Amino acid sequence: MTKTLPPGQIETKKWPILHEGDVYQFDEETWRFKLFGEVEQELTLTYKEVMALPKVVNTVDMHCVTTWSKFDTTFEGIPFREFMKLVNLKPNVRYVRIYGYLNGDPFGYSANLPLEALQGDDALFVYRWKDAENDWQDISPKHGYPLRFIPPAQFYLWKGSKWASGIEFMTENKPGYWEVRGYHMNGNPFKEERFADRNNLPSGYGGADEWKDL
C-alpha cells in the first residue's frame, strides 16, 4: 500500500460503481466457482466450499482506468493463492484469466494477469469491506457480491473481476474481455498502461466525467 497517486489519476474518497452489463443476482443454489485450464484435474466449488477457505484482511489502494484512485480500503477475502492450492498445475503455467458473470454468462467477463504477481495478501477474492467513512459491510451486488477479485495496486481495477466465477490457468498470456477491446495487456497504472493504442480509445472508456458524480 503506497498511497502514491499514479499519473493521470484523481483521488476520491468514494468507491465509484462502474461495471459492464447487468448486475448479477446471486443464487447460492446455482452459483459455482471453477478452476480449469492447464491443471491436472478441473475443480468446481460451491459457495459454501469457497467460503470455507482461509481468509485474510488487507488494506489496499485501488486505481481505475477511468482516472479515479481510492486509498485505504480494507477488505476481507480469500487470497488467490488458496485457490492455487486446490489444483495441480501443469508445467509452465505463468498466467491466469479470472472470470466473472456478464449478462447471465458465468464466463462472460475475464481479465488476464501474471501468476507471479498474485501470491500475496493483496490479491484477494473479497466479500466484505470498510474504510474511514464506512463500517464493515458486505460488498453490494453492484460492487460484485458475492465475490469480487481485487488485484494488487500495480494493476488497474478492470483487472479485478466482479461476480467472480472462476480461474483459468494458462501457459500463454491470452487477453481478457477489455484487452481484446483495446485495453493494455499489462495495465500498470504507474506506467499509465491504459490502452494498447492510445490513438484508438476502446468503447466503454469515459474518463473522469463518467464517475465523478457517482
KARAHU-V222407 format. One record per residue. N is the residue number from 1. PHI is phi in degrees with one decimal (* if undefined). OMEGA is omega as a letter, one per 30 degrees, with the letter a starting at -180 (NA if undefined). NEAR is the number of other C-alpha atoms within 12 Angstrom. Layout:
n=N phi=PHI omega=OMEGA near=NEAR
n=N phi=PHI omega=OMEGA near=NEAR
This chain:
n=1 phi=* omega=a near=20
n=2 phi=-100.1 omega=a near=18
n=3 phi=54.6 omega=l near=19
n=4 phi=-103.5 omega=a near=22
n=5 phi=-82.1 omega=l near=26
n=6 phi=-65.9 omega=l near=30
n=7 phi=-60.7 omega=l near=20
n=8 phi=79.7 omega=a near=22
n=9 phi=-101.6 omega=l near=26
n=10 phi=-126.2 omega=a near=25
n=11 phi=-74.9 omega=l near=27
n=12 phi=-132.1 omega=l near=24
n=13 phi=-88.5 omega=l near=20
n=14 phi=-79.7 omega=l near=23
n=15 phi=-116.0 omega=a near=33
n=16 phi=-58.6 omega=a near=27
n=17 phi=-109.1 omega=l near=24
n=18 phi=-136.5 omega=l near=31
n=19 phi=-159.5 omega=l near=33
n=20 phi=-99.6 omega=l near=27
n=21 phi=79.6 omega=a near=19
n=22 phi=-75.9 omega=l near=21
n=23 phi=-76.8 omega=a near=24
n=24 phi=-69.5 omega=l near=31
n=25 phi=-100.6 omega=a near=25
n=26 phi=-63.8 omega=l near=24
n=27 phi=-132.2 omega=a near=15
n=28 phi=-60.2 omega=a near=18
n=29 phi=-67.2 omega=a near=11
n=30 phi=-105.6 omega=a near=16
n=31 phi=-67.5 omega=l near=29
n=32 phi=-141.0 omega=l near=31
n=33 phi=-127.2 omega=a near=34
n=34 phi=-111.3 omega=l near=32
n=35 phi=-111.2 omega=a near=36
n=36 phi=-153.4 omega=a near=31
n=37 phi=96.8 omega=a near=28
n=38 phi=-83.7 omega=l near=26
n=39 phi=-127.4 omega=l near=25
n=40 phi=-65.1 omega=l near=16
n=41 phi=-149.0 omega=l near=16
n=42 phi=-64.8 omega=a near=23
n=43 phi=-139.9 omega=l near=26
n=44 phi=-118.4 omega=a near=23
n=45 phi=-111.5 omega=l near=26
n=46 phi=-83.1 omega=l near=21
n=47 phi=-60.3 omega=a near=25
n=48 phi=-63.8 omega=l near=16
n=49 phi=-67.5 omega=l near=19
n=50 phi=-64.5 omega=a near=33
n=51 phi=-72.7 omega=l near=25
n=52 phi=-85.3 omega=a near=14
n=53 phi=-72.4 omega=l near=22
n=54 phi=-58.2 omega=a near=21
n=55 phi=-127.1 omega=l near=25
n=56 phi=-137.4 omega=l near=26
n=57 phi=-117.5 omega=a near=25
n=58 phi=-147.8 omega=l near=29
n=59 phi=-103.6 omega=a near=31
n=60 phi=-131.6 omega=l near=34
n=61 phi=-106.0 omega=l near=36
n=62 phi=-123.1 omega=a near=47
n=63 phi=-131.0 omega=a near=45
n=64 phi=-97.4 omega=a near=46
n=65 phi=-63.8 omega=l near=40
n=66 phi=-79.9 omega=l near=34
n=67 phi=93.2 omega=l near=32
n=68 phi=-94.2 omega=l near=36
n=69 phi=-131.2 omega=l near=37
n=70 phi=-126.4 omega=l near=32
n=71 phi=-95.4 omega=l near=29
n=72 phi=61.2 omega=l near=28
n=73 phi=-100.6 omega=a near=34
n=74 phi=-101.0 omega=a near=34
n=75 phi=-121.6 omega=l near=37
n=76 phi=-109.7 omega=a near=33
n=77 phi=-168.5 omega=a near=37
n=78 phi=-102.4 omega=l near=35
n=79 phi=-61.2 omega=l near=34
n=80 phi=-51.9 omega=a near=39
n=81 phi=-61.0 omega=l near=26
n=82 phi=-67.9 omega=l near=26
n=83 phi=-71.0 omega=l near=37
n=84 phi=-60.5 omega=a near=30
n=85 phi=-68.3 omega=a near=16
n=86 phi=-88.2 omega=a near=23
n=87 phi=-132.3 omega=l near=24
n=88 phi=-99.5 omega=a near=20
n=89 phi=-79.4 omega=l near=27
n=90 phi=-73.4 omega=a near=19
n=91 phi=-61.0 omega=l near=15
n=92 phi=69.8 omega=l near=17
n=93 phi=-73.3 omega=a near=25
n=94 phi=-129.2 omega=a near=24
n=95 phi=-139.1 omega=l near=31
n=96 phi=-138.0 omega=l near=36
n=97 phi=-119.0 omega=l near=43
n=98 phi=-101.5 omega=a near=49
n=99 phi=-101.5 omega=l near=39
n=100 phi=-153.7 omega=l near=44
n=101 phi=-64.9 omega=l near=36
n=102 phi=-144.4 omega=l near=25
n=103 phi=50.8 omega=l near=18
n=104 phi=89.0 omega=l near=21
n=105 phi=-90.0 omega=a near=21
n=106 phi=-64.4 omega=l near=27
n=107 phi=-122.2 omega=a near=29
n=108 phi=-76.9 omega=l near=27
n=109 phi=-112.6 omega=l near=36
n=110 phi=-156.2 omega=l near=35
n=111 phi=-142.8 omega=a near=44
n=112 phi=-91.1 omega=a near=41
n=113 phi=-149.5 omega=l near=46
n=114 phi=-78.1 omega=a near=32
n=115 phi=-60.6 omega=a near=29
n=116 phi=-59.6 omega=a near=17
n=117 phi=-79.4 omega=a near=24
n=118 phi=-112.0 omega=a near=34
n=119 phi=-96.5 omega=a near=21
n=120 phi=-102.2 omega=l near=22
n=121 phi=-74.7 omega=a near=30
n=122 phi=-99.3 omega=l near=35
n=123 phi=-121.0 omega=a near=43
n=124 phi=-127.1 omega=l near=42
n=125 phi=-92.4 omega=a near=48
n=126 phi=-104.8 omega=l near=44
n=127 phi=-142.8 omega=l near=35
n=128 phi=-134.9 omega=a near=34
n=129 phi=-153.9 omega=l near=34
n=130 phi=-158.0 omega=l near=25
n=131 phi=-151.7 omega=a near=23
n=132 phi=-63.0 omega=a near=16
n=133 phi=-109.6 omega=a near=14
n=134 phi=-135.6 omega=l near=18
n=135 phi=-76.3 omega=l near=14
n=136 phi=-53.2 omega=l near=18
n=137 phi=-158.6 omega=l near=19
n=138 phi=-64.5 omega=l near=23
n=139 phi=-63.4 omega=a near=31
n=140 phi=-78.7 omega=l near=25
n=141 phi=-54.2 omega=a near=25
n=142 phi=-69.5 omega=l near=24
n=143 phi=-91.6 omega=l near=33
n=144 phi=119.9 omega=a near=36
n=145 phi=-56.4 omega=g near=33
n=146 phi=-93.2 omega=a near=37
n=147 phi=-149.8 omega=l near=44
n=148 phi=-129.1 omega=l near=43
n=149 phi=-87.5 omega=l near=43
n=150 phi=-109.0 omega=a near=49
n=151 phi=-81.8 omega=l near=43
n=152 phi=-57.1 omega=a near=37
n=153 phi=-66.3 omega=l near=38
n=154 phi=-79.7 omega=l near=35
n=155 phi=-126.7 omega=l near=37
n=156 phi=-62.1 omega=a near=40
n=157 phi=-71.6 omega=l near=41
n=158 phi=-65.5 omega=l near=47
n=159 phi=-74.2 omega=l near=47
n=160 phi=-97.9 omega=a near=46
n=161 phi=-86.4 omega=l near=44
n=162 phi=-74.9 omega=l near=48
n=163 phi=49.6 omega=a near=46
n=164 phi=-57.2 omega=a near=46
n=165 phi=-133.7 omega=l near=43
n=166 phi=169.7 omega=l near=41
n=167 phi=-129.8 omega=l near=43
n=168 phi=-104.9 omega=l near=41
n=169 phi=-93.1 omega=a near=37
n=170 phi=-135.5 omega=l near=27
n=171 phi=-91.4 omega=l near=22
n=172 phi=-118.0 omega=a near=20
n=173 phi=-85.3 omega=a near=22
n=174 phi=-91.9 omega=a near=26
n=175 phi=-69.2 omega=l near=30
n=176 phi=-99.5 omega=a near=33
n=177 phi=-58.2 omega=a near=31
n=178 phi=-80.3 omega=a near=36
n=179 phi=-64.1 omega=l near=30
n=180 phi=-72.9 omega=l near=20
n=181 phi=-101.9 omega=l near=21
n=182 phi=110.1 omega=l near=25
n=183 phi=-75.9 omega=a near=34
n=184 phi=-68.8 omega=a near=34
n=185 phi=-66.6 omega=a near=31
n=186 phi=-93.0 omega=l near=32
n=187 phi=71.2 omega=l near=35
n=188 phi=-88.5 omega=a near=31
n=189 phi=-66.4 omega=a near=33
n=190 phi=-76.2 omega=l near=26
n=191 phi=-102.3 omega=a near=19
n=192 phi=52.1 omega=l near=27
n=193 phi=-87.8 omega=a near=26
n=194 phi=-81.9 omega=a near=39
n=195 phi=-130.6 omega=l near=29
n=196 phi=-67.2 omega=l near=22
n=197 phi=-135.5 omega=a near=16
n=198 phi=-65.2 omega=a near=14
n=199 phi=-87.5 omega=a near=10
n=200 phi=-138.3 omega=a near=14
n=201 phi=-65.6 omega=a near=21
n=202 phi=-67.9 omega=l near=23
n=203 phi=-65.2 omega=a near=16
n=204 phi=98.4 omega=l near=19
n=205 phi=-93.0 omega=a near=26
n=206 phi=-111.7 omega=a near=18
n=207 phi=70.2 omega=a near=21
n=208 phi=-60.6 omega=a near=22
n=209 phi=-62.4 omega=a near=14
n=210 phi=-76.6 omega=a near=19
n=211 phi=-120.2 omega=a near=24
n=212 phi=-64.6 omega=l near=21
n=213 phi=-101.4 omega=a near=13
n=214 phi=-75.3 omega=NA near=14
